[in-house]
């Protein structure tokens, strides 16, 4: 009896779950939600049944939240699902010396040549022209033509004409890769084998694909635009899409499909140039600062022409970013404000870079020990030594005090700038730009022990009376070390 009761409860629960699985929550654009059963959908909207009173409602697509609208349009065959992992394969990204990179699949390589398979053919790259190779997921459209992709799937399934599941998989795949004629053939076989199999989905797909397949000229133009985009020729790619959209004969469904593809390549373009901008920006910072740090005008005899420390710091803090943005905009044919500035501002990078002020740390951190600290300590030590010597003077005890060892004169900020070598000035300016310009993200700072004073801030020198006394470290100016900047 207990076993029968348990079995009965299982059947009831299974029935409840089956009923409930047909119901779902649909969100409207204004934030409201509906608990309904979605019956069917077409280009205008969806037909639903309310669960409380079983009333029928028609909801236009424009009233639905974007996520639900896309999900349901894919379900009813009104949109292509291009978000799956089946559009990515294990491939390679090859970075070349001149700065570009290419995605594809390495099929063969040796000590002299790297052969990279791409949709537009095999690319042969000389080994000495390759900077590095990364293994990564790449788009299938970077590697294979639509015809090759379709044949791979066809060879995998080889379905019989009445195999509706296999025919459906091939129809969806042919649609994904843009072969609408082949997709229509598979849908026709599904209708012939089982007219009721996913009837709404098949019907909507057939209507949509017939329109898309009708105009071969447009399809060829789309293929050309996609090919240009995959080769990172985005100016030509967008020009082709704009030309297609300018056609007065373009039907509503095809126009929507073209706009969707165009948006996809706009996103690819933004991502591609965002990576180039981050890479080239850092390169330009290093290159321009290095050039400034090596300038002959630093030690120019004419004071009016001399590149002083303050003028170099002012340029790095105020003008360097503007010059780099302008250069990158011209180089990559981008808008300086709307694109280059935004790409740099919203960059996503995990690479941590390092710069140090080196022996010029005191320029930004100030001097320590010249008025107190080590200097005061040195004076106290010297005074103690003088008292001891006076006490040893016997009855006379009034021996003249010994002369205090004078503190060495520390180099000025400008003196350091003039005396430093080009590498020291270059590192200093990079650290200053990273920390003070506002255009870099400072991750953290730290201190590296001064190699001259060993992190004490002082060094020992022979005093006037022959003893050793401590004086402020002339390199660190009493700061005990060099400030390090970690940034990205």
N, C-alpha and C positions, 0 to 999 in steps of 0.2 A: 504493500500500500504506500509505504514511504517512497519507494522507487517510482511509482506511478505519479505521486504528487510532485516529486522533483522534476520528472520529465515534463509534466503538464506546465509547471512554472517556467521551465526552460523554453517551451514552445510559446507561452504567452509573452515572455521577454523578447524572444526572437521576433514575434509579430509586432510588438511595440517598437522595437528598434528599426524594423523595416519601414513602418509607417513614419517614424520620426526622421529617418534618413532622407525621406523625400522632402521634408520641410527644411527651410534654411532662413537665415537672417540676411535681409537685404538692407543696406544703408542708403538713405537718400542724401542728396548733396547738402541739404539744410541741417543734417545731423540726426534726423529722425530715423528709426529703424522699423522694419516690417518683418514679422515672423510669418512667412508665406510658403506656399508651394509654387515653384516656377514651372509653368506648363509648357510654354514655348516662346520663341523669340524670332523677330525678323528685323529688317533694316530700320523699322520705325521704333521698336521698343520690345518690351516683354509682356506676356500675359501671365498673371499670377492669380492664385486662389488664397483668400484669407483663411486662417485656421479657426477664427472665432465664429464666423457666420457663413463660411464657405462661399462668400461673395467673390465674383471675378473682378479683377482690376487690370487696366492696361496702363503701363508706366513707360513713358518715353525715356530713351537713353540719356537725354540731357538732364533728367532729374536725378539720376543715380550718381553715387560717389564714384570717382574715377576707377578705383580698384575693383569695385563690383561690376562696373560697366565693362571693363576689359575682360574680367573673368567670365562673365556671362556671354559676351560676344564671341569669345573663343569657344565656349561650350556649344554654341549654336552655329558655329562655322562661319561667323561673320568677320572674324579676325584671324590672323595667323599667330600662333604661339612661337615667338622667336626668343623666348627667355630661357630655354632649356639648355642643359649641359651637352645635349647632342649636337649643338652647334660649335662645340669646342673640342679640340683634340690635343694630345701631347705633341708639342712641336718645339720650335727654337726661335729665339730672337738673336740675330747676329748684328753686333755693333761694329761699324767700320771706323777706320781711323779719321776720316773726314768729318765724323760727327753724326751721320744718319744711322738708322737701324732698319732691319728688314725682318718681318715675321714669315715663317714658313716651316718647312720640314727638311732637315738635313738627311739626304739619302746616301750620300757618299762624300768622303773627305780624305785627303792625304796630307802630306807635309807641305804641299804647294798650293792646293786648291780646295775650297769648300763649295760643295754643290748643294744649293738650297732650292728645294722644290717650292714654287709659287704658282698661283692660278694662271698667271700670264706666261708660264714656262719655267725652265730650269735656269737659275741664276748661278753663274760661276764666279766666285770671289777668290781673288788671290789671297793666300794665307797671310802675307805681309800687309795686306790692306784691312785685315780683320783685327779689331781691338780685343773683343771678347765675345763669347757665346753663352747665352743663358737658356736653360731648359724651362719651358713655360707652356701654359695653355694658350693656344692660338685659335682664331676663327677658322672654321673649315673652308670658308670662302677665300681665305688667304692662300690656301694650298691647292684646292681642287676646283675645277669648273663644275657648273651645275650638272652637266651631262655625266661627268665622272662620278659625282656624288650619287646621282640617281642609279647608275649602273651598279655601284657598290651595294646599295640597298636591295636592288632587284636580284643580284646574285646571292644575297644573304637570305631572302625570303623565298623566292621562286614559288609563289602561291598558285594554286589551281584557280580557274576562273570562278568557281563557286565558293572559294575560301574568302568570305566577307571580311574576316579579321585581318588576314594578310593583305587583301586588296585595300582595306582602309589604311593600314600602315603605309603602304606605298603611295596612296593618294595624298595623305598628309605630308609625306616626305617630299614628293614631287612639288607640292605647293610651296613648301618651305624653301626649296632651292630654286623656285621660279619657273618650273617647267609645267605650265598650266595645261597644255595639251595632253601630256602624259597623265596628269592628275584626273582630267575629265574622263579618260579611258578607263581608269580604275573605278571611278564613281559609277560609270555606266555598267560595269560588271557587277558592282554591289547591288544596284537597282534591279538588274536582271536576275541575280541569284536570290535576293531577299528584299523586296520593295519596302518592308517595314523596318529594316535594320537602320537605326539612328536616322529616321526619316527626315526630321527637321534639319539636322546637321547636314545631311547629304544634299537636301534640296537647296538650302542656302548657299552651300559651297558651289554647287553646279551653276546657280544663277550668277554668283560673283565671278567665278573663273571663266565663264563664257564671255563675259564682258571684258575681263582682263586679257583673255587670249585672242580676242577679235583683232586688235590693232597690233600687228607685228612690228610696225615702224616704231611705235612707242616702246614696245618691249625691248627692241634692239637698242634704242636710245637709253633706256634704263640700264641695260647691261653695260653699255659703254660708260655711263656715269659711275656705276658701281666699280668697274674696273679701274677707272681713274682714282676713285677714292681709296681702293685697296692698295694702290701704289703711292698713297700719300700726296697725290696731285689734287689737292682739295679745291684750288681755284677752278681748274677745269671741270672737276666733279660737280661743283655747285652751278657752274655755268650751264652744264648739260641739263641738270634738273630744272633750272629756271627756264630754259628753252622749252622743255617738255610742258611745264605748267603754263607757259604762255600760249599754248595751242588752244584755239577756241573750240575745237572739235572734241576736246577731252571730256569724257563722261565723268559723272560724279564719283563712281566707284574707283575708276582708274586714277583720278585726281587725288583721291584720298590715299590710295596705295602709294602713289609717287611722293606725296607729302610725308608719309610715314617713313619711307626709305630715305628721303632727304634729311629728315630729322635724325635718323640713325647715324648718317654720315656726318652731320653737324656735331653730334656728340663725339664721334670718333676723331673728328678734326680737333675739337677742343682738348680732348685727352692727349692727342698726339703732340700738339703745340705746347700744352701745359708742361709736358715732360721736357721738351726742348728748351723752353724758357727757363725752367729751374736750372737745368744743366748749364746753359749758356750764360745765365746771369752770374753764377758763381765763377765761371771761367773769366768773365769780363771783370769782375771785382779783382781777382788775382792779377790779371794782366795789366789793368790800368793802374793799380796801386804799385805794382812792380816797376812800371815805367816811370811813375812819379818819383818813387824812391831812388831811382837811378839817374834822375835828372841832373845835368851839369849846372843848372841854375841854383842848386842848393848852396854851392860855394861860390856863386858869382861875385865878382869884385864890386859890381855896381849894385848898391843896396836896393835900388828901385826894382831891379830885375831878380833879386834873390828870392828863392823859394824858401820862405821861413817855415818853422814848425807850425805856427799858428795859422798861416795861410793854407798849409797842407791839410791840417785838421779841419779847418772850415770848409774846404772843398770836399773832403771825404764825407763830412757830416751833411752838407747841404746840396752839393751839385752832382756827386758821383751817381746817385740813383737815377736822377733825371737823364743824365747822358746815356746810361746803360739802357734804360727803357726806350729812349729814342732810337738808339742803335738797333736793338732787338726788333722793334716795330718795323724799321726799314728793311732789315735783313730777312725777316720772315713774312713781310707784307701783312702785318697785323695792325689793328688800331691800338695806339699806345695807351689810351685810357681804358677803353671798354674791354680790351683783350689782354695786353701785356701786363698792365697793372693788376687786373683781376686775377690772371693766372698766377702771378707771383704772390699776391696777397693770399690766395686760397690754396697755395701749394701744399701737397701732401708728401712729405719725405721723412724717412727715418734715419737718413745718413747724418751722423754727428760729426761736425767739423771742429777743428781746434786752431786757436791763434793765441799768441802770447805777446804781452807788452815787452817782455825781455828786460834788458837793463834800463829801458825807458819807463818802467812801471811808475817811478816817482813822478813822472810828468802828469799822470792822471790821478795818482793817489796822494801826492804831496810828499814833503820831506819829513822825516822823523829823526830826532836826535841832535839837530843843530842848535836848539835852544834848551833842550832838557834831555831826558832819557840818558843815552850813552854819554853825551857831552857833560851833563851834570854829574853823572857817575864818575867820569874821568877827573872832574875837578875835585870831587870828594876824595878820590883815591890819592890824587896829587897832594891835597892838603894834609891827609894823614901821613904821607911820606915825609912832608916838610916838618910836621910836629915831631916825628920820630928822630929826624936828623938834628933838630934843635935840642931835644933832650939829651942826645949823645954828645952835645957840644961841651959838657962838663960845666965848670963854674961859670964860664963865660956865657954859655946858654943862649946868648943873643946873636947867634950866627945869622947872617942874612938869609932870608927865605930863598929856597931854590926857585928857579924860573919854571913856571907851569908849561907843560907841553901844549902848544897851540893845536887846535883842531885843524885838520887839513881843509882847505877851501874846496867845497863840493862843486861839481860842474853844474852850470845853469841848464835850464830846459833847452834853450836854443843852442847852448854849447854841446849838449848831448846830441842834438839833431845834426849839428855840423860835423861832429866827430864820429858818429855811428857809420857803419858800412851800409850798403844798399839793402842787404838781407835783413839787418836789424831794423832799419826804417820801414821796410816792407811788412815785416811781421807786426811791428807796432801799429801801423796804419790799418792793417786787417783786423787786429783786435779792437782797435778804436772804432772802426766801422761796424763790427759785429755788435759791440756793446752800446754804442752811443747814437747810431744813425736812426734807429727805430724801424729799419727795414729787414732786420734779422731777428730770429727768435732765439734768445739766450736761454740755453738749457740749464747751465750751472756755471759757477766759477770756482777756481781753486788756486792754490799758491804752490809754486815750485821753489825749493830751497835755493838761495843765492849761492852760486859756486865759489864766490870769493870769501864770504863770511861764514858759510856753512849754516845759514839760517839764524845766526845770533844777532845780526844787525850791526856788529862791530868787528873790528880787526885789532890786533895788537901791534903797537909800534914802539920803537925804542924811545924812551923819554929823554928829556934834557939832562937828567942826572944819571942816565945809564939804565934805569929800570924800564920794564915793559908797562905800557899804559894802553888802555882801550880807547879807540877813536871810532867815530861813525864810519861804517863801510862806505867807501866812495862809489861803489857800484850800485848797491841797493838803497843808499841814502837812509839807512837805518830801518828799511821796511822788511828786511830779513829774507825776501824772496821775490820771484817774478809772478805777476798775476796772469792766470790762464783763463781764457774764455772758451766755453764749449757752446756751439751754436748750430743752427740749421736754417 
